């Protein structure tokens, strides 16, 4: 998440969606390794806010579980929708394939099953 925040901020700066911020390149060889102090402080503040809102680790763990479960449900729905529209599968076959997609990775497959 941290790397994604830095990368998305860098791209937004390059596209002109964000004002210019100080970007430090942490590697002389790797162009993509960057550090943006303002984003680091923003992530710190948001982390402290979230921890303060949930108050206990049990509440935070429960929220994490809900987030993971919700992500799996949404991914399965989108995957079964993709099977139904792009590959012209019946809703039952699309649901079965989407339900087992976490192991076989059939959602990203370009071949016809």
C-alpha positions in Angstrom: 0.0 0.0 0.0 2.8 2.4 0.8 4.6 1.8 -2.5 1.2 2.2 -4.3 0.6 5.5 -2.6 4.0 6.8 -3.6 3.6 5.6 -7.2 0.1 7.0 -7.7 1.2 10.3 -6.2 4.2 10.5 -8.6 2.0 9.7 -11.6 -0.6 12.3 -10.5 2.2 14.9 -10.2 3.5 13.9 -13.7 0.0 14.3 -15.2 -0.6 17.6 -13.5 -3.4 16.4 -11.1 -1.4 17.3 -8.0 0.9 20.2 -7.3 4.6 19.6 -7.4 5.9 17.9 -4.3 9.4 17.0 -3.3 10.2 13.6 -4.7 13.3 11.8 -3.6 14.8 9.0 -5.7 16.1 6.4 -3.2 18.1 4.4 -5.7 20.6 5.5 -8.4 19.8 2.5 -10.5 16.1 2.0 -10.1 13.9 4.8 -11.4 10.7 3.7 -9.7 12.0 3.7 -6.1 10.8 7.1 -4.8 10.0 8.7 -1.5 7.6 11.6 -1.0 7.8 13.0 2.5 4.3 14.6 2.4 2.7 11.3 1.5 4.6 9.5 4.2 3.2 12.0 6.8 -0.3 11.7 5.4 -0.1 7.9 5.7 1.1 8.2 9.3 -1.8 10.5 10.1 -4.3 8.3 8.5 -2.9 5.2 10.2 -3.1 6.8 13.6 -6.6 8.0 12.9 -7.8 4.5 11.9 -6.1 2.9 14.9 -7.7 5.5 17.1 -11.2 5.0 15.6 -11.1 1.2 16.1 -9.6 1.4 19.6 -8.8 -2.3 19.9 -6.9 -4.8 17.8 -10.0 -7.1 17.8 -12.1 -4.4 16.2 -9.3 -3.7 13.6 -9.0 -7.4 12.9 -12.8 -7.7 12.4 -12.8 -4.8 10.0 -9.9 -6.3 8.1 -11.8 -9.6 7.8 -14.8 -7.8 6.4 -12.7 -5.9 3.9 -11.0 -9.2 2.7 -14.4 -11.0 2.4 -16.0 -8.0 0.6 -13.1 -7.9 -1.9 -13.5 -11.7 -2.6 -17.2 -11.3 -3.1 -16.8 -8.3 -5.5 -14.1 -10.1 -7.4 -16.2 -13.2 -7.8 -19.2 -11.1 -9.0 -17.1 -9.2 -11.6 -15.5 -12.5 -12.7 -18.8 -14.3 -13.2 -20.1 -11.2 -15.0 -17.1 -11.3 -17.3 -17.7 -15.0 -18.0 -21.3 -14.4 -18.7 -20.8 -11.5 -21.1 -17.4 -12.0 -22.7 -17.2 -15.8 -22.9 -21.0 -16.3 -23.3 -21.3 -18.8 -20.5 -24.5 -19.7 -18.8 -25.0 -18.1 -15.4 -24.5 -21.4 -13.5 -21.2 -22.2 -15.3 -20.0 -18.6 -14.8 -20.8 -18.8 -11.1 -19.0 -22.1 -10.7 -15.9 -20.9 -12.6 -15.9 -17.6 -10.6 -16.2 -19.4 -7.3 -13.1 -21.6 -8.1 -11.1 -18.8 -9.7 -8.9 -18.1 -6.6 -7.1 -21.3 -7.2 -7.1 -21.6 -11.0 -6.9 -17.9 -11.9 -9.3 -18.4 -14.8 -10.5 -14.8 -14.6 -7.3 -13.5 -16.1 -7.2 -16.3 -18.7 -7.6 -15.1 -22.3 -8.3 -18.6 -23.7 -11.8 -19.9 -24.1 -12.7 -22.7 -21.7 
